[in-house]
Amino acid sequence: MKDDICDGNDAIAIGEVPETLTCPKCGGEIGLWTESILTVCWFCGFHVFKKETIIN
């Protein structure tokens, strides 16, 4: 039964998690997965990019 006990040294892989963004067009609260760079607002259809990837 010792094999079933977690000793705290096991690494846990965490996958993608959603980040909450505010749509700049309508103000709706939308989600963007951490690995994604683009999402579409469910409320108005506006394409929202992750801030770090926008180059002006």
Secondary structure, 3 states (H helix, E strand, C coil): CHHHCCCCCCCCCCCCCEEEEECCCCCCEEEEECCCCEEECCCCCCEEECHHHCCC
